[in-house]
Amino acid sequence: MKHYSIAIDGPSASGKSTIAKILATKLGFTYIDTGAMYRAFTLAVLENNLDPKNEEECDSLIGKISIDFDENNHITLNNKDVSERVRQNDVADNVSYVSTYKNIRLWLVGLQRKLASNRSVIMDGRDIGSHVLPNASVKFFQIADVNERAERRYMENLQKGIQTTKEECLENLKKRDYIDSHRDFAPLKQASDSILIDTTNMKISDVVDKMYIVLKNKGII
């Protein structure tokens, strides 16, 4: 049986996870939230009272923690569901530091490639098409205006009971955009063979439909 891999990259709060989850369900593919994996590692750093800005301290956890997904596609840290916990402010404020560290990225990329090796997957992140799965069957690069992204993140936080302001969300996204696109190893960038989709003025259903048509035309479905 042939396995397919779909990569969806783009900046934070551009709607990657929402779209990827819907498409995965629609196609019967496994959804792998790579951003949640970096958040889980960041949570482990905080829980172990390590400094997120100290690469050597963070590297000390490599191979000593377990990060996986349960049967409900929820992220787990040491077999504990942390899907809600990794969305809290302390993790959001520090994940961009931890995600720049080369050894941590290499370790998590190895886990991600293993997950994609024996099943059809939809994987979203910042360097999936350019680094993690360079030979992905189809690659998308999803963007949106930063103010629109801040509004989305603010509403998402409200729904989850996370106390933030729109201004805090905007500043956090601007900081993450800069760090993610300027890191030395596997930075956020559009792969040359990826399809650009600007979701600023698009409904979720419209984005899903557009990607579905692309996949159908390419013979994936």
C-alpha positions as CSV (number, residue, x, y, z in Angstrom):
1,M,0.0,0.0,0.0
2,K,1.4,3.4,-1.0
3,H,1.9,6.0,1.7
4,Y,1.5,9.7,1.1
5,S,2.9,12.6,3.1
6,I,1.4,16.1,3.0
7,A,3.5,19.0,4.5
8,I,1.8,22.2,5.7
9,D,4.3,24.9,6.7
10,G,3.8,28.5,7.8
11,P,4.1,30.9,10.7
12,S,2.3,30.5,14.0
13,A,-1.5,31.0,14.1
14,S,-1.8,30.9,10.3
15,G,-4.3,28.1,10.7
16,K,-2.0,25.2,9.9
17,S,-3.2,22.9,12.7
18,T,-6.9,23.5,12.1
19,I,-6.6,22.8,8.4
20,A,-4.4,19.8,8.9
21,K,-6.7,18.2,11.4
22,I,-9.7,18.6,9.1
23,L,-7.9,17.3,6.1
24,A,-6.5,14.3,8.0
25,T,-10.0,13.3,9.1
26,K,-11.4,13.8,5.6
27,L,-8.6,11.7,4.0
28,G,-8.1,9.2,6.8
29,F,-4.5,10.2,7.2
30,T,-2.6,10.5,10.5
31,Y,-2.2,14.1,11.7
32,I,1.2,14.9,13.3
33,D,1.4,18.3,15.1
34,T,5.2,19.0,15.1
35,G,4.7,22.3,16.9
36,A,3.1,20.5,19.8
37,M,6.2,18.3,20.0
38,Y,8.5,21.3,20.5
39,R,6.0,22.7,23.0
40,A,6.1,19.4,24.9
41,F,9.9,19.5,25.0
42,T,9.7,23.1,26.2
43,L,7.2,22.0,28.9
44,A,9.7,19.4,30.0
45,V,12.4,22.0,30.2
46,L,10.2,24.2,32.5
47,E,9.1,21.3,34.6
48,N,12.7,20.3,35.2
49,N,13.5,23.9,36.2
50,L,16.0,24.3,33.4
51,D,16.7,27.6,31.6
52,P,14.9,27.7,28.1
53,K,17.6,30.2,27.0
54,N,20.4,27.8,27.9
55,E,21.0,25.4,25.0
56,E,23.2,23.1,27.0
57,E,20.7,22.7,29.8
58,C,17.9,22.0,27.4
59,D,20.0,19.5,25.4
60,S,20.4,17.5,28.6
61,L,16.8,16.2,28.3
62,I,17.4,14.6,24.8
63,G,16.6,10.9,25.0
64,K,15.5,11.2,28.6
65,I,11.9,12.1,27.9
66,S,9.1,10.5,25.9
67,I,7.1,12.5,23.4
68,D,4.4,10.8,21.4
69,F,0.7,11.0,20.3
70,D,-2.1,8.9,21.8
71,E,-5.0,7.3,20.0
72,N,-6.8,10.6,20.0
73,N,-3.9,12.4,18.4
74,H,-3.2,14.2,21.7
75,I,0.4,15.1,22.4
76,T,1.9,13.2,25.4
77,L,4.9,13.9,27.5
78,N,6.2,10.8,29.4
79,N,2.9,9.1,28.6
80,K,0.8,12.0,30.1
81,D,-1.7,14.0,27.9
82,V,-0.3,17.5,27.9
83,S,-2.3,18.8,24.9
84,E,-3.9,21.6,26.9
85,R,-0.9,22.4,29.1
86,V,1.5,23.1,26.2
87,R,-0.8,25.9,25.1
88,Q,-0.3,27.9,28.3
89,N,1.6,31.2,28.2
90,D,4.8,30.0,29.9
91,V,5.3,27.4,27.2
92,A,4.3,29.8,24.3
93,D,6.7,32.4,25.6
94,N,9.7,30.0,25.5
95,V,9.1,27.5,22.8
96,S,10.9,29.6,20.1
97,Y,14.1,29.5,22.1
98,V,14.0,25.8,22.6
99,S,13.0,25.1,19.0
100,T,16.2,26.8,17.7
101,Y,18.5,24.3,19.3
102,K,20.1,22.1,16.7
103,N,20.4,18.9,18.7
104,I,16.8,19.1,19.9
105,R,15.6,19.7,16.4
106,L,17.6,16.7,15.1
107,W,16.2,14.5,17.8
108,L,12.6,15.5,17.2
109,V,13.0,15.4,13.4
110,G,14.1,11.8,13.8
111,L,10.9,11.1,15.7
112,Q,8.8,12.9,13.1
113,R,10.3,11.0,10.2
114,K,9.8,7.7,12.0
115,L,6.1,8.5,12.5
116,A,5.8,9.3,8.7
117,S,7.7,6.2,7.5
118,N,4.9,3.6,7.7
119,R,1.6,5.5,7.3
120,S,0.0,8.3,5.3
121,V,0.4,11.5,7.2
122,I,-0.3,15.2,7.3
123,M,2.4,17.1,9.1
124,D,2.4,20.7,9.9
125,G,5.2,23.0,11.2
126,R,7.7,25.5,10.0
127,D,10.3,23.3,8.2
128,I,8.4,20.2,7.2
129,G,8.6,20.7,3.4
130,S,12.1,22.3,3.5
131,H,13.8,19.9,6.0
132,V,11.8,17.3,7.8
133,L,10.0,15.7,4.7
134,P,11.8,17.2,1.7
135,N,10.3,14.5,-0.5
136,A,6.7,15.0,0.7
137,S,4.0,14.1,-1.8
138,V,2.5,17.6,-1.6
139,K,3.7,20.7,0.2
140,F,1.7,23.8,1.2
141,F,2.9,27.0,2.7
142,Q,0.1,28.7,4.6
143,I,0.3,32.4,5.6
144,A,-1.9,35.2,7.0
145,D,-1.6,38.8,8.0
146,V,0.0,39.0,11.5
147,N,-2.9,41.1,12.9
148,E,-5.4,38.5,11.6
149,R,-3.2,35.8,13.2
150,A,-3.1,37.7,16.5
151,E,-6.9,37.9,16.5
152,R,-7.2,34.2,15.8
153,R,-4.8,33.3,18.6
154,Y,-6.6,35.6,21.1
155,M,-9.9,34.0,20.3
156,E,-8.4,30.6,20.6
157,N,-6.9,31.4,24.0
158,L,-10.3,32.8,25.2
159,Q,-12.0,29.5,24.2
160,K,-9.4,27.6,26.2
161,G,-9.6,29.8,29.2
162,I,-6.1,31.2,28.7
163,Q,-5.9,34.8,29.9
164,T,-4.1,37.0,27.3
165,T,-4.7,40.3,25.5
166,K,-4.7,40.9,21.8
167,E,-1.6,43.0,22.2
168,E,0.2,40.2,24.0
169,C,-0.8,37.8,21.2
170,L,0.5,40.2,18.6
171,E,3.8,40.8,20.3
172,N,4.3,37.0,20.9
173,L,3.6,36.2,17.2
174,K,6.0,39.0,16.0
175,K,8.7,37.6,18.3
176,R,8.1,34.1,17.1
177,D,8.1,35.0,13.5
178,Y,11.5,36.7,13.8
179,I,13.1,34.0,15.8
180,D,11.7,31.2,13.6
181,S,12.8,32.8,10.4
182,H,16.2,33.9,11.6
183,R,17.4,30.7,13.3
184,D,20.6,29.2,11.9
185,F,19.3,25.6,11.6
186,A,16.2,24.7,9.5
187,P,14.5,28.2,9.7
188,L,11.0,29.0,8.7
189,K,10.9,29.4,4.9
190,Q,8.8,28.4,2.0
191,A,10.1,25.4,0.1
192,S,10.6,26.1,-3.6
193,D,8.1,23.4,-4.6
194,S,5.4,24.3,-2.1
195,I,2.0,25.9,-2.9
196,L,1.4,29.2,-1.2
197,I,-2.0,29.9,0.3
198,D,-2.8,33.2,2.0
199,T,-5.7,32.5,4.5
200,T,-6.1,36.1,5.7
201,N,-9.6,36.5,4.1
202,M,-10.5,32.9,3.6
203,K,-12.9,30.7,5.6
204,I,-11.6,27.4,7.0
205,S,-13.8,25.5,4.6
206,D,-12.5,27.4,1.6
207,V,-8.9,26.6,2.5
208,V,-9.8,22.9,3.0
209,D,-11.6,22.8,-0.3
210,K,-8.7,24.5,-2.1
211,M,-6.1,22.0,-0.7
212,Y,-8.5,19.1,-1.4
213,I,-8.7,20.1,-5.1
214,V,-4.9,20.2,-5.3
215,L,-4.6,16.8,-3.8
216,K,-7.2,15.4,-6.1
217,N,-5.5,16.9,-9.2
218,K,-2.2,15.3,-8.0
219,G,-3.8,11.9,-7.7
220,I,-3.4,11.7,-3.9
221,I,-7.1,11.0,-3.4
